[in-house]
Every structure is written in C-alpha cells, then in structure tokens.
Amino acid sequence: MELRNPLTRAQLDRLRPRPLVAEFTHTDFPGPVLVGVIPATHVVRDTVVEIQSPFDGGVTITVGDAVAQGRLQTVADNRPQRIDYYNVNNVYEYSVDTEVYVYFPSGTPTQGRARVVIFVD
C-alpha cells in the first residue's frame, strides 16, 4: 500500500514529542542547565526531578523558563538532599517554542547528581 503525502520525521516528532531529559551534577552549578525546547501549542503534563545522589551545600532546584524559573517545579516541590522522585502534574501549554531549564536559586554543592524528565503532549 502506497501512502499519499506521508509525514516527515519532523512532522511526526511535533505530533508526538518525546520526553525532554537532562542529567546534571554539582559541577553544573551555578547553571542554568538546558532541558530542551517545548514546541508551541504543546502541553507539559508532568515534570519529574529524580535525585540520584543527594546534593549538599543548601542547594535548591527549580524547573521553568526564562519568564518564570519555577513554572514547572518550584523549590517546594523537591528535596535535593534526599534520593527520591519528585513529580509535579503541570498541564501547562506554551504558546511559542520555549526553552526550559533547571535553575539553582541557592546553594554551593560539592556533591550530587540528578535528572529531570518533562513529559509533553
């Protein structure tokens, strides 16, 4: 069966974007760390911060964009000093292509490792 007007890979990716993932350690401070770009009109469903190795030095972590650094996850939503998964259900739609970052509002760590996963529809 021959397809008429097949979609390109880029078109398919915009229809079903993959989760955005960024790994970071204490050496990435003071940041920020780029997680990726949320395409216009796509909705962020969940933002997960996975602390794989605890951070020291009073570190705080937020996830967001240049306009609102804690839009997707605030310092109250995670505990970088404790190994765990911290999930926030967002349901936030970006109206334009937007870079999202991990920010470090405070702290001076000498250890720690984590990962951020942002699920987008």
C-alpha positions as CSV (number, residue, x, y, z in Angstrom):
1,M,0.0,0.0,0.0
2,E,1.4,3.3,-1.0
3,L,1.0,6.3,1.3
4,R,-0.1,9.6,-0.2
5,N,1.5,12.7,1.3
6,P,3.5,10.9,4.0
7,L,4.5,12.9,7.1
8,T,8.2,13.8,7.5
9,R,10.1,12.8,10.7
10,A,9.9,16.4,11.9
11,Q,6.2,16.5,11.5
12,L,5.8,13.2,13.4
13,D,8.0,14.5,16.2
14,R,5.8,17.6,16.5
15,L,2.7,15.4,16.7
16,R,4.2,13.1,19.4
17,P,7.2,14.8,21.1
18,R,9.4,12.6,23.2
19,P,10.0,13.5,26.8
20,L,12.7,16.0,27.4
21,V,15.5,14.7,29.6
22,A,18.5,16.4,31.2
23,E,21.0,15.0,33.6
24,F,23.1,17.2,35.9
25,T,25.6,17.1,38.8
26,H,27.1,19.5,41.3
27,T,29.6,20.5,38.6
28,D,26.8,22.2,36.6
29,F,26.3,24.9,39.2
30,P,25.5,27.7,39.1
31,G,23.7,26.8,35.9
32,P,21.2,27.0,34.4
33,V,21.0,23.7,32.6
34,L,19.0,23.5,29.4
35,V,16.5,20.6,29.4
36,G,15.2,21.3,25.9
37,V,12.6,23.2,23.9
38,I,8.8,22.8,24.3
39,P,7.2,23.2,20.9
40,A,4.5,25.9,20.6
41,T,0.9,24.6,21.4
42,H,2.2,21.5,23.2
43,V,1.2,20.9,26.8
44,V,3.6,19.9,29.6
45,R,1.9,17.1,31.5
46,D,4.4,16.2,34.2
47,T,7.8,17.4,35.4
48,V,9.9,14.9,37.3
49,V,13.1,15.6,39.3
50,E,14.9,12.4,40.1
51,I,17.6,12.9,42.8
52,Q,20.0,10.1,42.2
53,S,22.7,11.2,44.6
54,P,21.9,13.8,47.3
55,F,23.2,17.3,46.9
56,D,24.8,19.2,49.8
57,G,25.6,22.9,50.3
58,G,22.0,24.1,50.7
59,V,21.1,23.5,47.1
60,T,17.6,24.4,45.8
61,I,16.3,23.4,42.4
62,T,13.5,24.8,40.1
63,V,12.4,23.9,36.6
64,G,11.0,26.5,34.3
65,D,11.6,29.1,31.6
66,A,13.2,32.5,31.3
67,V,10.0,34.2,32.3
68,A,9.2,32.0,35.3
69,Q,12.0,29.9,36.6
70,G,9.7,27.8,38.8
71,R,6.8,27.5,36.4
72,L,7.1,23.7,36.1
73,Q,8.6,22.8,39.5
74,T,9.4,25.1,42.5
75,V,11.8,24.7,45.3
76,A,8.9,23.5,47.5
77,D,8.3,20.6,45.0
78,N,11.6,18.7,45.6
79,R,14.2,18.0,48.2
80,P,17.7,17.8,46.6
81,Q,19.2,16.5,49.8
82,R,17.2,13.3,49.6
83,I,17.2,10.5,47.0
84,D,13.7,10.3,45.5
85,Y,11.4,11.1,42.6
86,Y,9.5,14.4,42.7
87,N,6.7,14.7,40.3
88,V,4.5,17.8,39.5
89,N,1.4,17.4,37.3
90,N,1.5,20.6,35.3
91,V,-1.0,20.8,32.4
92,Y,0.6,23.9,31.1
93,E,0.5,24.9,27.4
94,Y,3.3,27.0,25.9
95,S,2.1,29.4,23.2
96,V,5.5,29.7,21.5
97,D,8.6,27.4,21.2
98,T,10.2,27.8,24.7
99,E,13.5,26.7,26.2
100,V,13.1,25.1,29.6
101,Y,15.9,24.9,32.1
102,V,16.9,23.6,35.5
103,Y,17.8,26.5,37.8
104,F,19.6,26.6,41.1
105,P,18.3,29.5,43.1
106,S,20.7,28.9,46.1
107,G,23.5,26.7,47.4
108,T,27.1,25.7,46.7
109,P,27.2,22.0,46.3
110,T,30.3,19.7,46.4
111,Q,28.3,16.6,45.6
112,G,25.0,15.4,44.0
113,R,23.5,14.0,40.8
114,A,20.0,14.3,39.3
115,R,17.9,14.0,36.3
116,V,14.9,16.0,35.0
117,V,12.2,14.5,32.8
118,I,9.5,16.6,31.2
119,F,6.5,14.8,29.6
120,V,4.9,16.8,26.8
121,D,1.8,16.1,24.7
